[in-house]
Amino acid sequence: MSTPQFLFTRNPGLERSWPFVHEQMVKRLENLGVTLVLNTTSQDPIHQQVDLSEVIGISQWGGRLTDECIDNAPKLKVVGTMTDNTGHGIPYAKCQSRGIPVIESTRAWSQSVAECAFGLALSSLRRTAQWHMKMATGEKLWDWENPIWGPQKLPVAHQYCDDPDFVNGDLGTKQIGVIGLGQIGGKIAKWCSVFGATVMGFDPYVPDELLAEWDVERADMDTLADRADIVFVSVPPTPSARHLLNRERIERLRKGALVVIITRAHAVDMEALRERIVKDELAGAFDVYDREPVPIDDELRNRDNVVHTPHIAGRTEDSNLRVADMIVDDFERVLKGEKPLGALTLEAIKVRTADNPNE
């Protein structure tokens, strides 16, 4: 029996954007068989750059994969990539006609992104970023000249740390609304429930049984806006999701509520949200924005009611290693004749790309 042959296509800048993927991908693939690495910036189809006649699996991170490439790979059994579940750039129909699963690894980010969202919310509730900046700049924070006397008649600092004008304190006492309950939002909802919070979720694609298992109440967008102390926006940038949190719903948010935006800002009317944040009516915690990079003069910058990260939630070492592992784990399953766990589906493509996925 011949040794399986795999092709890993990559662009020369892969390590800058995706550190750890190359080493992990090659190490894992070499445990399965002979591994070819194509380092390319060419727009020529991959089959014009390398012989695909013996290739069983392709992990595509560079180069152009076309219908002709699939035709020139008679032994091909599996393709792995990351397209944010859109199928963009992949000859999906041709692969489907050949029974070749396309392993989509976007889900590898979900843990890291969800944890970042959770951290942003906790930071906003307890103002840890603001207190850090005060300490880092040398501001005097302990007032021993005017002490509060403790129970042992010893002076203590003024230790109340929260801003009463905004939602604060324990996450577990809050009403949480999660918009989008996929790989990322589902984790956020479950964790909030474990913390003791009351959790509502909006997602027409998640079944009632799963929400019951997570202890999450299904809510429409208006109800969520009316009741939530904290709103997590974890919706991918699909056509049907645009401005789910629109101006009217932003106006309905209770004064002092916190809006946490992760994945993309596509689902939020950011102009309306800016207006209420600048008026000190809402707090914000953001990893993503409507304008990136965020302009220096953006009104969201340098505000006491906003905490930021610069779109870095997903690219951790752990998530990048998972990207490679999820692809190669499914390659192994396919070689064993087993069903892959992360195969891209027409339903997923439709949800991510259609204006109305239900039609």
C-alpha positions in Angstrom: 0.0 0.0 0.0 1.5 3.4 -1.0 2.1 6.1 1.6 -0.5 8.8 1.6 0.6 12.2 0.1 -0.6 15.5 1.5 -0.2 19.1 0.2 0.0 22.1 2.5 -0.3 25.3 0.5 0.7 28.5 2.3 1.6 32.1 1.6 5.0 33.5 2.6 3.5 35.7 5.3 1.7 32.9 7.1 3.8 33.2 10.3 3.0 36.9 10.7 -0.8 36.3 10.8 -0.9 32.7 11.9 2.1 31.8 14.1 2.3 28.2 15.1 0.0 26.9 12.3 2.9 26.0 9.9 4.9 23.9 12.4 1.8 22.2 13.8 0.3 21.4 10.4 3.5 20.0 9.0 4.3 18.0 12.1 0.8 16.5 12.2 0.6 15.8 8.5 4.0 14.1 8.5 2.6 11.6 11.0 0.0 10.6 8.4 2.2 10.4 5.3 4.4 12.3 2.9 3.9 16.1 3.1 4.6 18.6 0.4 4.7 22.3 1.3 3.9 24.8 -1.5 5.0 28.3 -0.5 3.4 30.6 -3.1 2.1 34.0 -3.9 1.1 33.0 -7.4 -2.5 33.3 -8.6 -2.1 30.4 -10.9 -4.2 27.4 -10.0 -2.4 25.0 -7.6 -2.4 22.1 -10.1 -0.3 24.3 -12.4 2.3 24.7 -9.6 2.5 21.2 -8.2 1.6 17.7 -9.3 -1.6 16.7 -7.6 -1.9 13.2 -9.1 -0.9 11.4 -5.9 -2.3 13.9 -3.3 -4.9 12.5 -0.9 -5.4 15.6 1.2 -4.9 19.4 0.7 -4.7 21.9 3.5 -5.1 25.2 1.7 -3.6 28.4 3.3 -2.4 30.0 0.1 -2.6 29.5 -3.7 -5.8 29.1 -5.7 -7.9 26.0 -5.6 -10.2 25.6 -8.6 -12.4 23.0 -10.2 -9.5 22.0 -12.5 -7.3 21.4 -9.5 -9.9 18.9 -8.2 -10.1 17.3 -11.6 -6.3 16.9 -11.6 -6.3 15.2 -8.2 -7.9 11.9 -8.9 -7.0 10.4 -5.4 -8.1 13.5 -3.4 -10.2 12.5 -0.4 -10.3 15.6 1.8 -9.7 19.4 1.8 -9.0 21.6 4.8 -9.1 25.3 5.1 -10.6 28.3 6.9 -13.3 30.4 5.1 -15.4 31.6 8.1 -18.0 29.0 7.0 -18.7 30.9 3.7 -17.0 28.5 1.4 -15.3 31.5 -0.3 -12.4 30.6 -2.5 -13.1 26.8 -2.4 -14.6 24.8 -5.3 -17.2 23.5 -2.9 -19.7 22.2 -5.6 -16.9 20.3 -7.3 -15.7 18.8 -4.1 -19.3 17.9 -3.2 -19.8 16.2 -6.5 -16.8 14.0 -5.8 -17.8 13.3 -2.2 -14.8 15.2 -0.9 -15.5 16.8 2.5 -14.2 20.4 3.0 -13.0 20.7 6.6 -13.7 24.2 7.9 -11.6 25.2 10.9 -13.1 28.6 11.9 -14.5 26.9 15.0 -11.0 26.7 16.4 -11.2 30.3 17.4 -14.3 30.0 19.5 -12.8 29.3 22.9 -10.3 32.1 22.6 -12.8 34.6 21.3 -15.4 33.7 23.9 -12.9 34.0 26.8 -11.8 37.4 25.5 -15.5 38.6 25.5 -15.9 37.3 29.0 -12.7 39.1 30.1 -13.9 42.3 28.6 -17.2 42.1 30.4 -15.5 41.4 33.8 -13.0 44.2 33.2 -15.9 46.6 32.5 -17.9 45.5 35.5 -14.9 45.9 37.9 -13.1 48.7 36.0 -9.8 46.8 36.1 -8.5 48.5 33.0 -9.2 51.9 34.4 -7.7 51.1 37.7 -4.6 49.7 36.0 -4.1 52.9 34.1 -4.4 55.0 37.2 -1.8 52.9 39.0 0.5 52.8 35.9 0.5 56.6 35.6 1.3 57.0 39.3 -2.0 58.4 40.5 -2.5 58.5 44.2 -5.0 55.9 45.1 -4.7 55.3 48.8 -5.9 58.1 51.0 -4.2 57.7 54.3 -4.7 61.3 55.3 -8.4 60.8 55.4 -8.7 57.1 56.3 -11.8 55.0 57.0 -11.4 53.2 60.3 -11.7 49.4 60.2 -13.2 47.0 62.8 -9.7 46.6 64.4 -9.4 50.4 64.7 -6.8 50.3 61.9 -7.0 52.6 58.8 -8.2 51.1 55.5 -8.2 52.5 52.0 -11.3 53.7 50.2 -11.8 50.3 48.5 -15.1 50.7 46.7 -14.0 50.3 43.1 -17.1 50.3 40.8 -18.9 53.1 39.0 -22.5 53.3 40.1 -23.6 55.1 36.9 -23.0 51.9 34.9 -23.7 48.2 35.4 -21.1 46.9 37.9 -20.2 44.3 40.5 -20.9 40.6 40.0 -21.7 39.2 36.7 -23.7 36.5 38.4 -26.4 38.9 39.5 -27.1 40.3 36.1 -29.6 39.8 33.3 -27.5 38.8 30.2 -28.6 38.9 26.6 -26.5 37.1 24.0 -27.1 37.8 20.3 -25.9 34.8 18.3 -25.5 31.5 20.1 -23.1 29.7 17.8 -19.6 28.4 18.7 -18.7 31.6 20.4 -22.0 33.0 21.8 -23.1 29.5 23.0 -20.0 29.3 25.2 -20.6 32.9 26.6 -24.2 32.0 27.4 -23.3 28.8 29.2 -20.5 30.4 31.2 -22.8 33.3 32.3 -25.4 30.8 33.4 -22.8 28.9 35.4 -21.8 32.2 37.1 -25.5 32.5 38.2 -26.7 35.1 35.8 -30.1 35.1 34.2 -29.4 34.5 30.5 -31.5 35.3 27.4 -30.4 34.4 23.9 -31.4 35.4 20.4 -30.6 32.9 17.6 -33.2 31.5 15.2 -30.9 28.5 14.3 -30.4 27.0 17.8 -33.0 24.4 18.8 -35.0 24.8 22.0 -33.5 21.6 23.4 -30.0 23.1 23.4 -31.2 26.3 25.0 -32.8 24.3 27.8 -29.6 22.3 28.3 -27.7 25.6 28.7 -30.3 27.1 30.9 -30.8 29.9 28.4 -34.2 31.6 27.7 -35.0 32.2 24.1 -35.9 35.9 23.6 -36.7 38.1 20.6 -34.5 41.1 20.0 -36.9 43.6 21.5 -37.3 41.7 24.7 -33.5 41.2 25.0 -33.0 45.0 24.5 -35.6 45.8 27.1 -34.3 43.5 29.9 -30.6 43.0 29.5 -28.0 44.6 31.9 -25.3 43.2 29.6 -25.6 42.5 25.9 -23.0 40.3 24.2 -22.9 40.6 20.4 -21.4 37.5 18.9 -22.9 37.4 15.5 -20.9 36.7 12.3 -21.1 39.4 9.6 -23.9 37.7 7.6 -26.2 39.7 5.4 -29.3 38.9 7.5 -27.6 39.9 10.7 -26.9 43.5 9.8 -28.0 46.0 12.5 -29.9 43.4 14.5 -29.1 45.8 17.4 -30.4 48.8 15.6 -30.9 52.4 16.7 -34.4 51.7 18.1 -33.2 48.8 20.2 -30.1 50.7 21.3 -32.4 53.5 22.5 -34.4 50.9 24.5 -31.3 49.6 26.4 -31.6 50.7 30.1 -29.3 53.5 31.2 -25.9 52.2 32.4 -26.2 48.9 30.4 -23.0 47.3 29.0 -22.6 46.3 25.3 -19.8 43.8 24.6 -19.0 43.4 20.9 -17.0 40.4 19.7 -16.5 38.7 16.3 -17.7 41.7 14.2 -19.6 45.0 14.7 -21.7 44.3 11.6 -24.8 43.5 13.7 -24.7 46.8 15.6 -25.7 50.4 14.6 -22.4 51.7 15.8 -23.4 55.4 15.2 -26.4 55.0 17.5 -24.3 53.2 20.1 -21.5 55.9 20.0 -24.1 58.5 20.7 -25.3 56.9 23.9 -21.8 56.0 25.0 -20.6 59.6 24.5 -23.6 60.8 26.5 -22.4 58.5 29.3 -25.7 56.5 29.0 -24.1 53.2 28.1 -20.8 51.4 28.7 -18.9 49.5 26.0 -16.4 46.7 25.8 -15.1 46.1 22.3 -12.6 43.9 20.4 -14.1 44.8 17.0 -15.3 48.0 15.5 -17.1 49.5 12.5 -13.9 51.2 11.5 -10.6 49.4 11.7 -8.1 50.5 12.6 -10.0 52.7 15.0 -9.2 56.4 14.1 -7.1 58.3 16.6 -9.9 60.8 17.0 -12.7 58.2 17.4 -15.1 59.2 20.1 -14.9 55.7 21.6 -11.2 56.2 22.5 -10.0 57.5 25.9 -13.4 57.2 27.6 -13.9 56.0 31.2 -16.9 54.0 30.2 -15.2 52.0 27.4 -12.6 49.2 27.5 -10.8 48.1 24.3 -8.8 45.4 22.6 -7.6 45.9 19.0 -9.3 42.9 17.3 -7.0 40.3 18.9 -9.5 37.9 20.5 -9.1 34.9 18.2 -5.4 34.8 17.4 -3.9 33.0 20.4 -1.3 30.3 20.3 -3.9 27.8 21.5 -6.4 28.7 18.8 -3.8 28.6 16.1 -2.7 25.2 17.2 -6.3 24.1 17.3 -6.7 25.2 13.7 -4.1 22.8 12.5 -5.3 20.0 14.9 -8.9 20.2 13.8 -8.0 19.9 10.2 -5.6 17.0 10.6 -7.8 15.2 13.1 -10.5 15.2 10.4 -8.0 14.1 7.8 -7.3 11.1 10.0 -11.0 10.3 10.3 -11.5 10.4 6.6 -8.5 8.1 6.0 -10.0 5.7 8.5 -13.4 5.8 6.7 -15.0 7.7 9.5 -17.2 10.8 9.3 -15.3 14.1 9.8 -16.6 16.4 12.5 -15.9 19.8 10.9 -17.1 19.3 7.3 -18.6 22.5 5.7 -22.2 22.2 4.8 -24.5 23.9 2.3 -26.6 25.0 5.2 -23.6 26.8 6.9 -22.7 28.5 3.6 -26.3 29.6 3.2 -26.5 31.1 6.7 -23.3 33.0 6.2 -24.0 34.3 2.8 -27.7 34.7 2.1 -29.7 37.8 2.7 -32.6 35.6 4.0 -31.3 32.1 4.9 -34.8 30.9 5.7 -36.1 31.4 2.1 
